[in-house]
Structure formats: C-alpha cells, structure tokens
Amino acid sequence: MNGEGKIVCVTGASGYIASWIVKLLLLRGYTVKATVRDPTDPKKTEHLLALDGAKERLKLYKADLSEECSFEQAIEGCDAVFHTASPVFFIAKDPQIELIDPALKGTLNVLNTCKKVSSVKRVILTSSTAAVLRRQPPIGPNDVVDETFFSDPSLCMETKSWYPLSKTLAENAAWQFAKDNGIDMVVLNPGFVIGPLLQPTLNSSVELIVDFINGRNLFNRKYYRFVDVRDVALAHIKALETPSANGRYIIDGPSMSVKDIKEILRELFPDLCIVDTNGEGEMDETTIKVCVEKVKNLGVEFTPLKLCLKETIISLKEKCLL
C-alpha cells in the first residue's frame, strides 16, 4: 500500500488507460480525485465507482479541457497529477477543434493549475509514440527508436496526421512549460494500447483489433506494435513512485504483422469469425526497432502479446462489443 495517505488527481478518468490508472491507484491505497467531463453520465462513471476502494477513496469532479481553471477543485491538495485527458481518434472532420485545441490547451490548463497548487510534487503526462515516430527523414531499418526521438510537427501537418500532431504539440508545449515553471514532470509515450476494458464503450486503439477481425485495416499497415493497458497504467504509477524517474518513457511492444495477429486469434478463438483482407496491409514494410529499456528499469514487465490479445477478446465479448 504505497499510496496510503497520499492524494492524487487523474484527469480524463473515464478513459481507457486512465480507468486502469485509477484502479491500480485505489488498490495501492491512494485517495483519487478523478475528473470526467460529465459526472452524470453512467457510461463515464459507473465502472469507476464500482472499483475496489472507490467508495472510500474516489471522488469525481466535473472538468473540461477547453475551460480554463476547470481543474482547480480536483487538483487542490493533491501530491501528484496524472494528466491523461486528451481526445484519441484517428479521423477528424475539424482537427483543430476536435483534437489539437483540447490536447494543447487542455495540457497547458492542467499544468497552469499544477503550478499554482504548491502541494503538487510531480506531474505524469500521458503522451504517445505518435509524438515520437513521425520524423523527417523517416526512421530507417537500422535506427533504434528511443526517448530522444521527437515527431516533426510540420511533417504531421503535411501528411494530415492530426492525432500525432495533437500529441506532439501538446508534449512539446508541456516540456516548455515545465522547464519555464520548474515543474517536475515525467512523460509516458505508449504505442497502440490493447488489453481488457474497464469502461463499457469501445476506444480507438482496441477498435483496431475489432477491425482486424472484421477485415478492416484502418492504417493499411502490415505491422503493428501493441502494449497491454495494465503495463501502461503500471508504468504511470511507477513514474510517480520512483523518485529518480525523469524525462520520457516509451512503452511499446514488439512488431507483429496483421497476419500473425490474426493467426494467434484464430488459434485462441477457433469460433471467432475472422474476415480475411487482401494483401493484409501494404504500407511500411520495414519493422521499426524500439528501445524500451528505460521503462523496464522502472520495474515494468511486459505482458506477452498472446495473453494480452486473449484477454482483450474475452473482455470485448463480455462487454458485447464484438
């Protein structure tokens, strides 16, 4: 129970990764002040209120990324803040309003509040490998990606990669703000996150697995890298509990082809009707090498992909999302 007597805030608490962060924090004895956009929406709150320890140590607050000062009540009195709230979807009609503004302005809103609240000792920010991998010149087969790699915003704009752009701009602005204001900040950069869902609705990264089963491949890629949501949530908590934690931490799994992923699913769930797609994705033939030593040094062990896929499907079936 490392968290006994400690109060932490989790923004965007009803989200996929955030829900697991809340669950693990409660299990470790923390008191959690969690923000959601609409506390009256049972889809956003029921699964959180049902967690072990929630009755005693979870309090929900209404907060919106686009509203300045809306996080003040939730952050007041906290020892640390996990800022996970940021829109995650890959297709946007108006990227500025739907993705970029909430990611960028929301992050600065939260950090600005943290600056004013003297009890806050550390901020843990959820970024993404989307803020790591979009580089010019592109990453080659001999490159090993690590925490020094940053996506190039102008390339993201050129290629209309709006989600990577939102994450890159938000992370860049956060580092600048933390530096200017002496905030102790640690950033996590997870890849595509899969694993069991706590929330009742389908999120964008797990939807990729549902897409594969239905014969769709949104990014038309041959290879994907997946990491388990529980490993990602634990990495966030280790980033708080390890005094020496600093900078960025990439957390991502090995490259897997869509074909191999489907084969594993067929083997695990012979009754699952998996649609074949022609060509199984044409793009990015090179598999990227990513170094995850830094996050392993925090004490995070990776869940094997096969187990992760199995528990993702079981969870999707339980929630009638498949």
N, C-alpha and C positions, 0 to 999 in steps of 0.2 A: 504493500500500500504506500507507494512513494508519494502519493498526492495528498495525503491527509492534511487537512488544514489549509490547503492551497486553493485559490480561486482562479479559474482561467475562463477566458471568453473564446467561443468558437463562432465565427461569422459564417452565414450560409449553412447553418447546422443541418438543414433537411437534405442537403446534397449527398451524393453517393459516398465520396471519401469522408466528408465531414461527419456523416452519421456514424461511421466506424470510429472516427477520432473521438466523438462524444462517448460512444460505447466503451472504448478502451480507457478513456479518462475516468469514467464513472467506476469501472472495475478496479482502477488503481487508487480510488479514494478521493479524487479531486471533486471540488464543487464546480459545476459548469454553468456559466451564463451563456446561453446559446441564442443567436439571432436568427430569425426567419422573417421573410417578407410579409407573410400573412399568418399570424398565430391562430387565426380562426379556421384555417383550412386543415381538416383532419389528415389529408394526404401528406401534409408537410410536418405534422406534429405527432400523430398517433404513435408512429414507430419509435419516436424519441421518448415519448412519455412512458412507453412500455418497457424501456431498458432497465436492467438491474441497477438500482441505486437512484433512478430518476426521481422517485417520489421525494427522497430526502435531499438530493443534491443537484437537481437540474432545474434551472429557471429559464423560461423562454422570454425573449424580448423581440418586439417588432422593430425591424430596421431595414432601410433600403439603401442600396449602393449609391443611388443618384441624389440622395438627400444629405446635405452637409449636416454634421452634428447628430445624425440619427443613431450613431453607435455609442454616444456618450454614456447613456444609462447602463448599457451592457458592459462597457469596458471599465467603468468606475470601480475602483477597489480590486481590480484583477492583478495577479502576479505576472501573467503572460497572456498573449493573444494569438490565437491561430486564425489567420485570415485566409479562409478557403473560398469565400463567396466570390464567384465570377461566373459569367454565363459560359456554358460549354455546349456549343453546337457548331456544326461544320458548314452549314449552308445558311446564309443570312440575306434577307431582302435589303435591309438597310444596315450594313455592318457597323457604321459609325454609332448609330443609336442602339443597336441590339447587342453589339459585342465590345467595341472599342471604348466608348464612354463609360459603361458600367465597370469594365475591368480597370481602366486607368484612373478615372475619377474616384471610383469606389475604393481602390487601394490607397490613394492619397487621403481620402476622407478618414479611413480607418487609421492610417499612420499618423495623421494630424491629431486625432483624438489620443492615440497612444503617447504622443509627445507631451500632451497636456496632463496625462494621468501619471503621477510620479511613482505609483506602486508597480507599474508595468516594467518588468526587468528584461523581457525578451519577446520579440515578435517572430512567429513562424509563419512564413508566407508560402502558400501553395502556388507554384508556377507550373511549368510543363516542359517536356522535352521539345515541345513546339517552339519554345524560346531558346533552344539550343541548336537545333538541326538545320534550320533554313539559312544556309550560308552561301556566300559567293567568294571564290569559286566553290561549287558543290563539294560535299565531303566525298573523298575518293576511297577506293577499296583498301588503301594502306593507312588511312587515317584512323587513329583511335580517338573516339569522341570522349572528352572528359569535361569537367566543370568549367574549363576556360573557354569553351565554345559558346558563342552567342549568335542567335539568329540575326539576320540583317533586315531591318525594317523596310528598307527600300526594295529589297528582293520580294519580301512578303507583299508589298503593295503592288509591285509589278505583276506578280503571279496571282493576285487577288486571293492570297492565303490569309483570310481575315482572322480566323481563330489564332494562328501563330502570331499574326501582327498584334492582336489584342494582348496576348500573353507577354510578348517581347516588350511592347511599350510599357505595360504595367510593371514588369520586373525591372526594366531599366530605370523607370521613374522611382520605384521603391528603393533601389540601391542608392540613387542620388539623394533622395530624401533622408534615408537612414544615415548616410555619410554626413550630410549637412546638419543633421539634428542629433547626432550621437546616439542613434537608436541601435541596440544590439539586435540584429535581425539574422535569421537563418532561413534559407530558401530551399524548398524541395521541388525537384523537376522530374515528376513521374512521366512515364510513357503512357500508352493506352492501358487503362486500368480495368481489369475484369475481376470476377470473383462474386461471392454471394451478395445479394442486395438486401439492405435493411429497409429501404424506402419501398413503397408499393408500386412506384412507376419506373418505367424503363429510362435509363440515362444514355447519353450519346455513345460512350465507349463500349458499354455492354451490348448496345444495339448492333454493333459491328458483328458480334457473334451470331445474333439472331439473323442478321443479313446474310452471313455466310451460309447458314442453314437454309435460307430461302433463295439461295442462288444469286445474291447481290454482293457486289464488292465495291463499296462506295468510293474508295480512293483508287480503284483499279490497280492495286498493288499486288505483287507476287508475294512479298514478305511483310510480316508484321511482327512487332515486338509487344508482348503483353506482360503486365506485372499485376500481382494479386493485391486487391484493395486493402486486405488486412496488413500486408507488408508495408504498404504505403502509409496507412494510418499509424502503424507502429513507428515507422521512420520519423513521422512528425513528432511523436511523443518523445522518442529518443533525442530528437533535436532540441527539445526543451530540457530533458533531464540530464543531458551530458553537458557539463559546464564548458568544455572545450569545443563544443560544436560551433562551426563558423562557416560563413560563405554559402555555397550552393552544394546540393547533393542530388546527383542524378540517380533515379531509381527506376530500372528498366530490366526487362527480361531478354532472353536470347532471341535472335531472329528465327522466325518459323514461317514456312511457306503456307499459303492458304490450303494447299493440297494436303500438307501434313496435318494441319489443324483439323481438317475435315476427316482425315483418316482416324485420328485419335477419337473424334466424336462418334464416328461410326462404330469403332471398337467398344467404346464405353456405353453407347446407347444404340444398340442394333435396331431398336424400334423407332428411332428418330428418322423422320423423312428428310434427308439432306439432298437438296437440289444441286445438280452439277452445273457449273458455269463453264462456258467455253473459254479456254485459254487461262483460266484461274488468275487473271490479273496480268497485265502486260508491263506495267511500269517498274521502275527502279530494280534492275536486275542485280545490282550489287547489294550484298548484305552489309550493313554498317556495323563496325565493331564499336562497342560502347564499354567504357571502363566504369565498373560500379564498386570499385574497391573502397571508395571513400564512405559510401553509405554502409557497406559491410563492416567497416571499422566502428560504426556507431552501435554495432551489435544487431544488425538486421539480417536475418537469414531468409533466403528466398523460398517461397512455396513452389514446389515443382509444377510446371505448367499443366501437366496431365491432371493433377489433383485440382488445380485451380479451375481448369475447364470443366471437370466433372462437377465441382460444387457450384459453378456458375449455372450450368444447365439444370441441376436439381433445384436451385433457387428460382430460376426462371419458371420452371414447371410449377413449383409451389405457389408462386405469385400469379399463375395463369398468364404469363407474358410470352409464352411460347406455344 
